[in-house]
Structure formats: C-alpha cells, structure tokens
C-alpha cells in the first residue's frame, strides 16, 4: 500500500514535466511563425503607412488599381492625381500602393 503511494507521487511530477516538454514544440512553432510571418508583415504595413503620411505634391505614385499619376493635392484622407494632360482623379490615400519606381515614357 505504501509502495503505491510512493509511486503515485513520482508519477504526478513526471506527468507535469511531460506536459511542459510537450508544450515546448508549440512555443517554438509560435516563435517561428511570429518571426517569419507576423513581424515582417507588420513592418511592411508600418512602412506603407509612413509612406502614405509623408506624401507631398509632385510625388509620382501608383495606386492599388494600377493607375500611375503625379500628386497635385494632398488632403487628410484623399489625394488628387494628375494622370493625363487635363485629367485629374481623386483617390483615397489608402489606395496608394507606393512610389513609382520606373518612370513611364509619356
């Protein structure tokens, strides 16, 4: 009877230690997921938000819809793009995908 009590006490601590050992791969997997997927994505989002907040008149940009243009006005939530000789579009700031990397021959 005393032998079973002695083994029962060591069995519980071994079971608790086993639980933590099983938990380690999940923690490692979450860390890998965070550093390779979540962190770079948040960096890109912050960089794009910073770009949108620092737009100025004369910047050449591309929208998420693929429209190239030059900024002629910057408001709080909108920008006016000059896309042709006499054509201006009003687009949301959130629609700006980035600065033009290659100038288009006009």
N, CA and C atoms as an extended XYZ file, in Angstrom:
318
Properties=species:S:1:pos:R:3:atomname:S:1:resname:S:1:resid:I:1 pbc="F F F"
N         0.815       -1.168        0.000 N   UNK     1
C         0.000        0.000        0.000 CA  UNK     1
C         0.877        1.257        0.000 C   UNK     1
N         1.932        1.298        0.782 N   UNK     2
C         2.805        2.449        0.826 CA  UNK     2
C         3.623        2.583       -0.451 C   UNK     2
N         3.900        1.445       -1.088 N   UNK     3
C         4.634        1.497       -2.343 CA  UNK     3
C         3.819        2.222       -3.416 C   UNK     3
N         2.524        1.948       -3.472 N   UNK     4
C         1.694        2.597       -4.487 CA  UNK     4
C         1.593        4.097       -4.242 C   UNK     4
N         1.560        4.518       -2.986 N   UNK     5
C         1.534        5.946       -2.689 CA  UNK     5
C         2.841        6.610       -3.091 C   UNK     5
N         3.943        5.931       -2.884 N   UNK     6
C         5.241        6.486       -3.248 CA  UNK     6
C         5.347        6.622       -4.760 C   UNK     6
N         4.898        5.627       -5.497 N   UNK     7
C         4.958        5.701       -6.953 CA  UNK     7
C         3.961        6.712       -7.511 C   UNK     7
N         2.829        6.869       -6.834 N   UNK     8
C         1.828        7.824       -7.295 CA  UNK     8
C         2.370        9.247       -7.216 C   UNK     8
N         3.112        9.554       -6.170 N   UNK     9
C         3.683       10.895       -6.025 CA  UNK     9
C         4.695       11.192       -7.114 C   UNK     9
N         5.551       10.258       -7.463 N   UNK    10
C         6.534       10.498       -8.514 CA  UNK    10
C         5.877       10.504       -9.875 C   UNK    10
N         4.804        9.803      -10.043 N   UNK    11
C         4.102        9.770      -11.325 CA  UNK    11
C         3.470       11.110      -11.655 C   UNK    11
N         2.981       11.804      -10.652 N   UNK    12
C         2.359       13.102      -10.901 CA  UNK    12
C         3.392       14.127      -11.353 C   UNK    12
N         4.526       14.146      -10.714 N   UNK    13
C         5.536       15.120      -11.117 CA  UNK    13
C         6.082       14.785      -12.494 C   UNK    13
N         6.185       13.514      -12.821 N   UNK    14
C         6.640       13.128      -14.155 CA  UNK    14
C         5.606       13.529      -15.202 C   UNK    14
N         4.328       13.401      -14.856 N   UNK    15
C         3.279       13.787      -15.799 CA  UNK    15
C         3.294       15.300      -16.009 C   UNK    15
N         3.533       16.074      -14.968 N   UNK    16
C         3.599       17.523      -15.116 CA  UNK    16
C         4.806       17.926      -15.944 C   UNK    16
N         5.928       17.298      -15.724 N   UNK    17
C         7.113       17.570      -16.519 CA  UNK    17
C         6.891       17.187      -17.969 C   UNK    17
N         6.181       16.111      -18.226 N   UNK    18
C         5.880       15.680      -19.582 CA  UNK    18
C         4.993       16.680      -20.306 C   UNK    18
N         4.081       17.304      -19.579 N   UNK    19
C         3.203       18.303      -20.185 CA  UNK    19
C         4.012       19.497      -20.683 C   UNK    19
N         4.949       19.949      -19.872 N   UNK    20
C         5.769       21.093      -20.275 CA  UNK    20
C         6.687       20.736      -21.436 C   UNK    20
N         7.168       19.523      -21.452 N   UNK    21
C         8.008       19.079      -22.565 CA  UNK    21
C         7.186       19.029      -23.856 C   UNK    21
N         5.932       18.647      -23.764 N   UNK    22
C         5.061       18.635      -24.944 CA  UNK    22
C         4.695       20.056      -25.370 C   UNK    22
N         4.737       20.983      -24.462 N   UNK    23
C         4.387       22.366      -24.753 CA  UNK    23
C         5.520       23.105      -25.468 C   UNK    23
N         6.754       22.677      -25.290 N   UNK    24
C         7.910       23.344      -25.886 CA  UNK    24
C         7.825       23.405      -27.413 C   UNK    24
N         7.489       22.332      -28.140 N   UNK    25
C         7.395       22.448      -29.607 CA  UNK    25
C         6.347       23.459      -30.068 C   UNK    25
N         5.251       23.576      -29.333 N   UNK    26
C         4.235       24.562      -29.692 CA  UNK    26
C         4.768       25.984      -29.520 C   UNK    26
N         5.521       26.199      -28.470 N   UNK    27
C         6.102       27.524      -28.238 CA  UNK    27
C         7.117       27.840      -29.326 C   UNK    27
N         7.939       26.870      -29.684 N   UNK    28
C         8.930       27.071      -30.744 CA  UNK    28
C         8.229       27.342      -32.073 C   UNK    28
N         7.175       26.619      -32.363 N   UNK    29
C         6.417       26.819      -33.598 CA  UNK    29
C         5.803       28.215      -33.646 C   UNK    29
N         5.253       28.668      -32.532 N   UNK    30
C         4.689       30.014      -32.483 CA  UNK    30
C         5.771       31.064      -32.694 C   UNK    30
N         6.948       30.867      -32.099 N   UNK    31
C         8.047       31.826      -32.258 CA  UNK    31
C         8.486       31.900      -33.717 C   UNK    31
N         8.595       30.763      -34.381 N   UNK    32
C         8.959       30.742      -35.800 CA  UNK    32
C         7.896       31.450      -36.625 C   UNK    32
N         6.640       31.159      -36.350 N   UNK    33
C         5.521       31.793      -37.057 CA  UNK    33
C         5.580       33.305      -36.880 C   UNK    33
N         5.851       33.756      -35.654 N   UNK    34
C         5.899       35.187      -35.378 CA  UNK    34
C         7.044       35.858      -36.130 C   UNK    34
N         8.248       35.309      -36.031 N   UNK    35
C         9.424       35.974      -36.607 CA  UNK    35
C         9.484       35.882      -38.129 C   UNK    35
N         8.871       34.873      -38.733 N   UNK    36
C         8.941       34.751      -40.190 CA  UNK    36
C         7.695       35.234      -40.917 C   UNK    36
N         6.569       35.364      -40.227 N   UNK    37
C         5.344       35.791      -40.896 CA  UNK    37
C         4.757       37.080      -40.323 C   UNK    37
N         4.498       37.128      -39.066 N   UNK    38
C         3.799       38.274      -38.477 CA  UNK    38
C         4.668       39.525      -38.399 C   UNK    38
N         5.879       39.392      -37.935 N   UNK    39
C         6.743       40.563      -37.755 CA  UNK    39
C         7.068       41.255      -39.075 C   UNK    39
N         7.454       40.535      -40.139 N   UNK    40
C         7.716       41.228      -41.408 CA  UNK    40
C         6.477       41.908      -41.978 C   UNK    40
N         5.314       41.289      -41.799 N   UNK    41
C         4.082       41.884      -42.310 CA  UNK    41
C         3.780       43.198      -41.596 C   UNK    41
N         3.952       43.243      -40.291 N   UNK    42
C         3.690       44.491      -39.571 CA  UNK    42
C         4.717       45.560      -39.942 C   UNK    42
N         5.952       45.163      -40.228 N   UNK    43
C         6.957       46.134      -40.684 CA  UNK    43
C         6.553       46.737      -42.025 C   UNK    43
N         6.071       45.894      -42.945 N   UNK    44
C         5.630       46.398      -44.252 CA  UNK    44
C         4.443       47.343      -44.095 C   UNK    44
N         3.495       46.991      -43.230 N   UNK    45
C         2.333       47.849      -43.017 CA  UNK    45
C         2.737       49.201      -42.437 C   UNK    45
N         3.676       49.198      -41.492 N   UNK    46
C         4.132       50.465      -40.909 CA  UNK    46
C         4.865       51.308      -41.942 C   UNK    46
N         5.670       50.666      -42.790 N   UNK    47
C         6.397       51.403      -43.829 CA  UNK    47
C         5.426       52.026      -44.828 C   UNK    47
N         4.389       51.281      -45.227 N   UNK    48
C         3.398       51.802      -46.163 CA  UNK    48
C         2.596       52.936      -45.537 C   UNK    48
N         2.247       52.802      -44.266 N   UNK    49
C         1.520       53.868      -43.567 CA  UNK    49
C         2.391       55.123      -43.468 C   UNK    49
N         3.671       54.938      -43.204 N   UNK    50
C         4.602       56.061      -43.141 CA  UNK    50
C         4.709       56.741      -44.506 C   UNK    50
N         4.770       55.953      -45.571 N   UNK    51
C         4.824       56.499      -46.935 CA  UNK    51
C         3.576       57.318      -47.231 C   UNK    51
N         2.420       56.796      -46.876 N   UNK    52
C         1.157       57.499      -47.146 CA  UNK    52
C         1.057       58.799      -46.347 C   UNK    52
N         1.591       58.803      -45.131 N   UNK    53
C         1.539       60.016      -44.304 CA  UNK    53
C         2.520       61.077      -44.782 C   UNK    53
N         3.555       60.688      -45.517 N   UNK    54
C         4.578       61.631      -45.965 CA  UNK    54
C         4.470       61.968      -47.452 C   UNK    54
N         3.313       61.732      -48.061 N   UNK    55
C         3.125       62.091      -49.467 CA  UNK    55
C         3.132       63.605      -49.609 C   UNK    55
N         3.679       64.069      -50.714 N   UNK    56
C         3.692       65.509      -50.970 CA  UNK    56
C         3.396       65.759      -52.441 C   UNK    56
N         3.052       66.987      -52.746 N   UNK    57
C         2.741       67.383      -54.117 CA  UNK    57
C         3.981       67.159      -54.985 C   UNK    57
N         3.758       66.550      -56.138 N   UNK    58
C         4.847       66.282      -57.066 CA  UNK    58
C         5.350       64.849      -57.032 C   UNK    58
N         4.990       64.077      -55.998 N   UNK    59
C         5.394       62.669      -55.941 CA  UNK    59
C         4.695       61.879      -57.035 C   UNK    59
N         5.421       60.986      -57.660 N   UNK    60
C         4.835       60.101      -58.664 CA  UNK    60
C         4.542       58.777      -57.983 C   UNK    60
N         3.262       58.365      -58.036 N   UNK    61
C         2.806       57.196      -57.284 CA  UNK    61
C         2.057       56.231      -58.191 C   UNK    61
N         1.809       55.053      -57.654 N   UNK    62
C         0.951       54.066      -58.295 CA  UNK    62
C        -0.107       53.671      -57.273 C   UNK    62
N        -1.337       53.490      -57.745 N   UNK    63
C        -2.430       53.104      -56.857 CA  UNK    63
C        -2.560       51.588      -56.834 C   UNK    63
N        -3.388       51.102      -55.923 N   UNK    64
C        -3.619       49.660      -55.844 CA  UNK    64
C        -4.347       49.156      -57.077 C   UNK    64
N        -5.004       50.036      -57.800 N   UNK    65
C        -5.689       49.659      -59.037 CA  UNK    65
C        -4.787       49.701      -60.251 C   UNK    65
N        -3.541       50.123      -60.069 N   UNK    66
C        -2.588       50.144      -61.170 CA  UNK    66
C        -2.539       51.451      -61.931 C   UNK    66
N        -3.071       52.515      -61.373 N   UNK    67
C        -3.070       53.820      -62.034 CA  UNK    67
C        -1.821       54.587      -61.611 C   UNK    67
N        -1.064       55.031      -62.605 N   UNK    68
C         0.119       55.849      -62.344 CA  UNK    68
C        -0.277       57.310      -62.420 C   UNK    68
N         0.262       58.118      -61.521 N   UNK    69
C        -0.050       59.537      -61.561 CA  UNK    69
C         0.882       60.348      -60.694 C   UNK    69
N         0.741       61.651      -60.826 N   UNK    70
C         1.530       62.600      -60.045 CA  UNK    70
C         0.583       63.326      -59.101 C   UNK    70
N         0.961       63.440      -57.865 N   UNK    71
C         0.106       64.063      -56.859 CA  UNK    71
C         0.081       65.572      -57.067 C   UNK    71
N        -1.165       66.114      -57.136 N   UNK    72
C        -1.314       67.557      -57.269 CA  UNK    72
C        -1.948       68.180      -56.021 C   UNK    72
N        -2.505       67.355      -55.117 N   UNK    73
C        -3.083       67.845      -53.874 CA  UNK    73
C        -3.066       66.701      -52.873 C   UNK    73
N        -2.765       67.014      -51.620 N   UNK    74
C        -2.785       66.016      -50.552 CA  UNK    74
C        -3.701       66.518      -49.449 C   UNK    74
N        -4.743       65.735      -49.144 N   UNK    75
C        -5.654       66.052      -48.047 CA  UNK    75
C        -5.460       65.071      -46.911 C   UNK    75
N        -6.399       65.101      -45.969 N   UNK    76
C        -6.309       64.171      -44.847 CA  UNK    76
C        -6.504       62.729      -45.286 C   UNK    76
N        -7.545       62.481      -46.079 N   UNK    77
C        -7.861       61.117      -46.493 CA  UNK    77
C        -7.843       60.911      -47.994 C   UNK    77
N        -7.656       61.978      -48.757 N   UNK    78
C        -7.678       61.873      -50.222 CA  UNK    78
C        -6.468       62.559      -50.828 C   UNK    78
N        -6.163       62.157      -52.055 N   UNK    79
C        -5.147       62.839      -52.858 CA  UNK    79
C        -5.711       63.023      -54.248 C   UNK    79
N        -5.280       64.074      -54.910 N   UNK    80
C        -5.658       64.292      -56.303 CA  UNK    80
C        -4.467       63.894      -57.154 C   UNK    80
N        -4.721       63.037      -58.127 N   UNK    81
C        -3.669       62.563      -59.013 CA  UNK    81
C        -3.846       63.165      -60.393 C   UNK    81
N        -2.788       63.668      -60.941 N   UNK    82
C        -2.784       64.110      -62.330 CA  UNK    82
C        -2.323       62.899      -63.141 C   UNK    82
N        -3.248       62.342      -63.934 N   UNK    83
C        -2.931       61.121      -64.676 CA  UNK    83
C        -2.794       61.366      -66.171 C   UNK    83
N        -3.160       62.531      -66.617 N   UNK    84
C        -3.042       62.887      -68.025 CA  UNK    84
C        -2.855       64.382      -68.141 C   UNK    84
N        -2.907       64.847      -69.403 N   UNK    85
C        -2.699       66.271      -69.643 CA  UNK    85
C        -3.742       67.114      -68.907 C   UNK    85
N        -5.008       66.773      -69.054 N   UNK    86
C        -6.083       67.529      -68.413 CA  UNK    86
C        -6.949       66.652      -67.517 C   UNK    86
N        -6.438       65.521      -67.075 N   UNK    87
C        -7.246       64.578      -66.299 CA  UNK    87
C        -6.691       64.445      -64.884 C   UNK    87
N        -7.564       64.734      -63.904 N   UNK    88
C        -7.195       64.569      -62.504 CA  UNK    88
C        -8.200       63.624      -61.852 C   UNK    88
N        -7.690       62.745      -61.003 N   UNK    89
C        -8.533       61.812      -60.267 CA  UNK    89
C        -8.393       62.078      -58.779 C   UNK    89
N        -9.501       61.897      -58.059 N   UNK    90
C        -9.455       61.965      -56.606 CA  UNK    90
C        -9.512       60.540      -56.094 C   UNK    90
N        -8.488       60.143      -55.341 N   UNK    91
C        -8.428       58.780      -54.805 CA  UNK    91
C        -8.163       58.841      -53.308 C   UNK    91
N        -8.551       57.792      -52.629 N   UNK    92
C        -8.282       57.699      -51.197 CA  UNK    92
C        -6.797       57.479      -50.966 C   UNK    92
N        -6.305       58.028      -49.873 N   UNK    93
C        -4.893       57.827      -49.535 CA  UNK    93
C        -4.578       56.348      -49.357 C   UNK    93
N        -5.546       55.605      -48.869 N   UNK    94
C        -5.341       54.174      -48.640 CA  UNK    94
C        -5.159       53.411      -49.943 C   UNK    94
N        -5.515       54.030      -51.081 N   UNK    95
C        -5.376       53.363      -52.370 CA  UNK    95
C        -3.980       53.536      -52.958 C   UNK    95
N        -3.127       54.304      -52.318 N   UNK    96
C        -1.761       54.492      -52.813 CA  UNK    96
C        -0.945       53.265      -52.422 C   UNK    96
N        -0.404       52.574      -53.436 N   UNK    97
C         0.368       51.351      -53.185 CA  UNK    97
C         1.840       51.647      -52.988 C   UNK    97
N         2.330       52.731      -53.565 N   UNK    98
C         3.739       53.055      -53.389 CA  UNK    98
C         4.176       54.123      -54.371 C   UNK    98
N         5.433       54.472      -54.269 N   UNK    99
C         6.004       55.435      -55.197 CA  UNK    99
C         6.358       54.724      -56.496 C   UNK    99
N         6.342       55.482      -57.582 N   UNK   100
C         6.687       54.940      -58.886 CA  UNK   100
C         8.167       54.609      -58.904 C   UNK   100
N         8.490       53.386      -59.258 N   UNK   101
C         9.897       53.021      -59.292 CA  UNK   101
C        10.499       53.268      -60.674 C   UNK   101
N         9.732       53.034      -61.741 N   UNK   102
C        10.195       53.263      -63.103 CA  UNK   102
C         9.330       54.332      -63.756 C   UNK   102
N         9.900       55.458      -64.131 N   UNK   103
C         9.096       56.481      -64.803 CA  UNK   103
C         8.573       55.955      -66.137 C   UNK   103
N         7.351       56.288      -66.405 N   UNK   104
C         6.724       55.844      -67.656 CA  UNK   104
C         6.999       56.875      -68.734 C   UNK   104
N         7.337       56.392      -69.912 N   UNK   105
C         7.564       57.301      -71.041 CA  UNK   105
C         6.220       57.873      -71.469 C   UNK   105
N         6.157       59.182      -71.496 N   UNK   106
C         4.885       59.810      -71.876 CA  UNK   106
C         4.937       60.340      -73.277 C   UNK   106
